[in-house]
């Protein structure tokens, strides 16, 4: 049976762009990118964490912070599973 891969995505819309936070369980990376309206996306930063619970904790804290600021983050759907 192939390994289960989990991916989390939070999109924060701004006036002229969207900030996207993506965590991928396959490589333990958190990537942050900016998608400009009508333009191309650019990577802001990327970090790797050895403990998956750190990524989970980051996203829980990010959601709480955004809710306090009045944003309701949209949570992206996971991509189709790749056969590994």
C-alpha positions in Angstrom: 0.0 0.0 0.0 1.4 3.5 -0.9 2.2 5.9 1.9 -0.4 8.5 2.8 0.6 12.0 2.0 -1.0 15.0 3.7 -0.9 18.5 2.5 -2.3 21.7 4.1 -2.9 25.0 2.4 -4.1 28.3 3.8 -4.8 31.2 1.4 -4.9 34.8 2.8 -6.3 37.3 0.2 -4.9 40.8 0.3 -5.7 43.9 -1.9 -3.4 43.0 -4.8 -2.2 39.5 -4.0 -2.8 36.3 -2.0 -0.3 34.9 0.5 -0.3 31.1 0.4 1.0 28.9 3.2 1.6 25.3 2.2 2.8 22.4 4.4 3.5 19.0 2.9 4.0 15.9 5.0 6.0 14.2 2.3 9.1 16.4 2.8 8.2 18.2 6.1 8.4 21.6 4.4 6.5 24.8 5.0 6.5 27.0 1.9 5.1 30.6 1.8 4.5 32.2 -1.6 2.8 35.3 -2.9 0.4 35.1 -5.8 -0.1 38.5 -7.4 -3.5 39.3 -8.9 -3.1 39.0 -12.7 0.6 38.1 -12.3 2.8 35.2 -11.4 3.6 33.7 -8.1 6.9 34.1 -6.3 8.3 32.1 -3.3 8.7 34.1 -0.2 10.4 31.5 1.9 10.6 27.8 2.7 11.6 25.9 5.8 11.9 22.2 6.7 10.8 20.9 10.1 11.6 17.4 11.3 8.6 17.2 13.6 5.2 17.1 11.8 3.6 18.4 15.0 5.5 21.6 14.6 3.8 22.2 11.2 0.4 21.4 12.7 1.0 23.8 15.6 2.1 26.5 13.2 -1.1 26.2 11.1 -3.3 26.1 14.2 -1.6 29.3 15.5 -1.9 31.0 12.0 -5.6 30.2 11.8 -6.2 31.7 15.2 -4.2 34.8 14.4 -6.1 35.3 11.1 -9.5 34.9 12.8 -8.6 37.5 15.4 -7.7 39.9 12.6 -11.1 39.2 11.0 -9.9 36.9 8.2 -11.5 33.6 7.6 -8.8 31.5 5.9 -9.8 29.4 3.0 -8.3 25.9 3.3 -7.2 24.4 0.0 -8.0 20.8 -1.0 -5.2 18.3 -1.1 -3.9 17.4 -4.5 -4.5 14.0 -6.0 -2.4 11.3 -4.4 0.7 10.4 -6.4 1.6 6.7 -6.7 4.8 6.1 -4.8 
